[in-house]
């Protein structure tokens, strides 16, 4: 199985991210640096949620079917 990697940055304030945390929305769509559209389940970003929201650069690894393998900070 081949894995692919993309990198992206995200900057959501606490109030913006809280919409996902409370369950009002459950997916986050963003554009990676390479132009690919990424549609992540909130549960993948939830461990990075803090009192300031979610900010930073991240690296996502996914399989050929587009399924998430891992997500990590890329700072």
Buried (B, 14 or more C-beta within 10 A) or exposed (E): EEEEEBEBBBEBEEEEBEEBBEEEEEEBEBEBEEEBEBEBEBEBBEEBBEEEBBBEEBBBEBEEEEEBEEBEEBE
